[in-house]
Amino acid sequence: KVNVAEISEDENPSGSPDIDSTPNNKKDGEDDIDDAPVILTVVTGKVASYIAIIAGMVIIIGAGAITIKKYVI
């Protein structure tokens, strides 16, 4: 996708006109229009569930290690 923006109105304190562009005419090549390529991605909720599963496993393994250590010592 390409995001395009153009100045639609201009005003300055001296009231002088813009000599090199016309606002809001959607003409390429003027200095009042600019474009920016944008990369879009699709994200699903899978990562959050994997994080919860891994965190649960770490807690269970940690609790098991503490319990075993108590009985061994």
Backbone bond lengths (Angstrom), bond angles and torsions (degrees), N, CA, C in turn:
res aa  C-N    CA-C-N  psi(-1)  N-CA   C-N-CA  omega(-1)  CA-C   N-CA-C  phi
1 K - - - 1.449 - - 1.521 108.82 -
2 V 1.308 115.39 151.66 1.462 121.30 176.28 1.518 108.10 -124.53
3 N 1.332 115.73 123.62 1.449 122.38 177.49 1.524 107.91 -90.14
4 V 1.338 117.73 125.55 1.461 122.12 -177.96 1.523 108.59 -119.78
5 A 1.337 116.42 134.35 1.462 121.92 177.45 1.523 109.10 -132.22
6 E 1.337 115.25 143.55 1.453 119.95 178.64 1.526 108.59 -139.76
7 I 1.326 116.42 144.55 1.459 121.22 175.57 1.523 107.20 -70.51
8 S 1.326 116.92 125.65 1.460 119.57 -177.77 1.522 112.59 -99.73
9 E 1.314 118.51 -20.77 1.460 122.27 176.25 1.513 108.04 -143.64
10 D 1.332 115.86 145.82 1.457 119.07 174.62 1.521 109.51 -137.87
11 E 1.317 114.84 151.99 1.454 121.22 179.55 1.524 107.38 -156.18
12 N 1.306 116.56 142.83 1.459 120.36 175.42 1.522 109.31 -137.37
13 P 1.326 118.04 160.83 1.467 120.76 -175.58 1.534 114.08 -61.52
14 S 1.331 117.59 -31.75 1.472 119.18 -177.77 1.528 112.90 -84.01
15 G 1.342 117.26 -12.26 1.459 120.43 179.27 1.512 114.19 76.27
16 S 1.325 118.32 11.72 1.462 120.58 -179.77 1.526 110.26 -76.96
17 P 1.324 117.74 142.30 1.465 120.55 -178.37 1.530 111.47 -75.59
18 D 1.331 115.58 157.41 1.466 121.76 175.15 1.524 107.00 -78.43
19 I 1.322 116.64 118.25 1.471 120.15 -172.52 1.525 114.04 -84.50
20 D 1.337 118.14 -16.87 1.460 118.34 -174.87 1.535 114.44 -116.93
21 S 1.332 118.40 9.07 1.467 119.83 175.21 1.523 110.20 -160.63
22 T 1.324 114.84 155.90 1.456 122.09 176.39 1.514 108.09 -115.25
23 P 1.328 118.31 122.44 1.462 120.34 -177.88 1.528 112.59 -61.98
24 N 1.330 115.19 142.43 1.464 124.68 172.15 1.528 114.56 59.19
25 N 1.335 118.02 34.76 1.468 119.13 176.27 1.524 112.74 -105.11
26 K 1.347 117.15 -1.55 1.472 123.86 176.39 1.535 112.82 53.76
27 K 1.329 117.26 41.17 1.452 122.26 179.78 1.529 109.27 -105.19
28 D 1.333 116.43 123.99 1.466 120.57 178.51 1.528 110.70 -66.31
29 G 1.338 116.05 151.49 1.449 121.50 175.47 1.514 114.26 96.79
30 E 1.326 118.37 -14.67 1.459 120.15 176.96 1.517 109.52 -82.99
31 D 1.343 116.14 161.21 1.452 119.18 -177.20 1.534 113.47 -85.82
32 D 1.319 117.84 5.05 1.463 119.77 177.99 1.536 112.61 -102.14
33 I 1.327 117.46 9.79 1.465 121.70 179.62 1.529 108.45 -127.77
34 D 1.329 116.33 143.22 1.456 120.37 -179.20 1.525 108.57 -146.72
35 D 1.306 115.68 150.61 1.460 119.83 176.89 1.522 109.54 -126.85
36 A 1.322 114.84 155.32 1.463 120.69 179.77 1.522 108.47 -143.01
37 P 1.334 117.73 116.06 1.466 119.64 175.90 1.533 110.08 -65.47
38 V 1.318 115.72 137.06 1.460 121.84 -178.06 1.524 108.63 -124.46
39 I 1.328 116.96 133.04 1.462 121.73 177.18 1.526 108.31 -96.40
40 L 1.319 116.80 125.15 1.459 121.84 178.20 1.520 109.32 -103.16
41 T 1.325 116.45 139.46 1.456 120.87 177.30 1.517 109.38 -128.48
42 V 1.308 115.79 158.42 1.451 122.03 177.31 1.522 107.80 -110.55
43 V 1.326 116.40 129.03 1.457 121.45 -178.93 1.524 108.26 -120.83
44 T 1.325 115.36 133.26 1.456 119.55 176.63 1.525 109.14 -106.61
45 G 1.299 117.46 174.37 1.456 121.91 -178.45 1.507 114.03 -86.33
46 K 1.310 119.30 11.29 1.462 122.36 -176.01 1.525 112.72 -64.63
47 V 1.316 119.25 -38.33 1.465 121.74 -175.10 1.518 110.83 -62.38
48 A 1.312 117.58 -41.05 1.463 120.61 -178.91 1.526 111.23 -61.54
49 S 1.324 117.88 -39.22 1.464 119.46 179.76 1.524 111.30 -69.68
50 Y 1.338 117.72 -36.24 1.461 120.18 177.27 1.526 111.06 -65.49
51 I 1.307 117.48 -38.17 1.465 121.04 178.81 1.522 109.70 -63.94
52 A 1.318 117.98 -42.83 1.465 121.15 179.44 1.528 110.82 -64.42
53 I 1.316 117.48 -40.98 1.471 120.83 179.57 1.528 110.49 -65.64
54 I 1.302 117.76 -44.94 1.463 121.34 179.65 1.524 110.70 -64.35
55 A 1.330 117.83 -43.03 1.466 120.83 178.45 1.521 110.55 -61.53
56 G 1.330 117.88 -41.50 1.465 121.54 177.51 1.520 111.81 -62.37
57 M 1.326 116.64 -42.30 1.467 119.95 179.22 1.526 111.43 -64.42
58 V 1.325 116.83 -40.50 1.463 120.24 178.78 1.528 110.37 -63.19
59 I 1.313 117.37 -41.37 1.472 120.99 178.82 1.526 110.60 -64.30
60 I 1.313 118.18 -44.16 1.470 121.41 -179.83 1.529 110.67 -64.56
61 I 1.323 117.14 -45.43 1.469 120.48 179.58 1.527 110.21 -64.45
62 G 1.325 116.88 -41.38 1.465 120.42 178.61 1.517 111.77 -63.31
63 A 1.334 117.56 -43.08 1.457 120.97 178.64 1.529 110.18 -64.92
64 G 1.329 116.88 -39.30 1.467 120.57 177.67 1.514 111.66 -64.07
65 A 1.332 117.52 -41.32 1.466 120.90 179.52 1.520 110.87 -64.64
66 I 1.321 117.30 -40.07 1.476 120.69 178.63 1.523 110.06 -66.21
67 T 1.316 117.25 -42.46 1.473 120.98 179.63 1.525 111.20 -63.98
68 I 1.308 117.98 -45.98 1.471 121.63 179.75 1.522 110.21 -63.06
69 K 1.328 116.87 -40.77 1.461 120.73 -178.58 1.534 110.10 -62.23
70 K 1.320 118.74 -36.55 1.462 122.35 179.51 1.526 110.55 -64.41
71 Y 1.322 117.03 -41.07 1.465 119.90 -177.03 1.522 112.14 -77.61
72 V 1.336 117.77 -27.74 1.456 120.13 -178.78 1.520 110.70 -77.04
73 I 1.309 116.75 -38.37 1.471 119.91 -178.04 1.484 109.21 -83.02
